[in-house]
Amino acid sequence: MAKIVVDEEKCVGCGLCVNNCPDCFELNDEGIAKVKNSDCDSCDINDTISQCPVEAITVEG
């Protein structure tokens, strides 16, 4: 099964992933994106990945 991963070192906290797919992503207390639902199917994850300005989102597996 594929796993969505956010590289916290790269993330700048712009929030585009959260805006695009709030069922899958959220910002933590430091303003860094994190995956809250890796099995999310309510958005096009490839579209969300392509919108990340620092390429911090990947899918493994």
C-alpha positions as CSV (number, residue, x, y, z in Angstrom):
1,M,0.0,0.0,0.0
2,A,1.3,3.5,-0.9
3,K,2.1,5.9,2.0
4,I,2.0,9.6,1.7
5,V,5.0,11.3,3.3
6,V,5.8,15.0,4.1
7,D,9.5,15.8,4.4
8,E,9.3,18.2,7.4
9,E,12.8,19.5,6.6
10,K,11.6,20.8,3.2
11,C,8.1,22.0,4.2
12,V,7.8,25.8,4.5
13,G,4.2,25.7,5.8
14,C,2.5,27.4,2.9
15,G,-0.6,25.4,3.5
16,L,-1.4,24.6,-0.2
17,C,-1.7,20.9,0.6
18,V,-4.1,21.6,3.4
19,N,-6.2,23.9,1.2
20,N,-6.2,21.3,-1.6
21,C,-6.9,18.2,0.6
22,P,-7.9,19.0,4.2
23,D,-9.0,15.4,4.7
24,C,-5.4,14.3,4.2
25,F,-3.2,17.1,5.5
26,E,-3.0,19.5,8.4
27,L,-0.5,21.9,9.8
28,N,1.1,21.0,13.1
29,D,1.8,23.5,16.0
30,E,5.0,24.7,14.3
31,G,3.1,25.4,11.0
32,I,4.6,22.3,9.2
33,A,2.4,20.1,7.1
34,K,1.7,16.6,8.3
35,V,-0.3,13.7,7.0
36,K,-3.4,13.0,9.0
37,N,-4.9,10.4,6.7
38,S,-2.6,8.4,4.5
39,D,-5.6,6.5,3.0
40,C,-7.3,9.6,1.9
41,D,-9.2,9.3,-1.4
42,S,-11.1,12.6,-1.3
43,C,-8.5,14.4,-3.5
44,D,-6.1,13.8,-6.4
45,I,-2.9,13.2,-4.4
46,N,-0.8,13.7,-7.5
47,D,-2.3,17.2,-8.0
48,T,-1.5,18.0,-4.4
49,I,2.1,16.8,-4.8
50,S,2.6,18.8,-7.9
51,Q,1.4,22.0,-6.2
52,C,3.9,21.8,-3.3
53,P,6.4,24.6,-4.1
54,V,9.3,22.8,-2.3
55,E,8.5,19.2,-3.4
56,A,8.1,18.1,0.2
57,I,5.3,15.6,-0.5
58,T,6.0,12.1,-1.8
59,V,4.3,8.8,-2.0
60,E,6.3,5.7,-1.0
61,G,5.5,2.2,-1.8
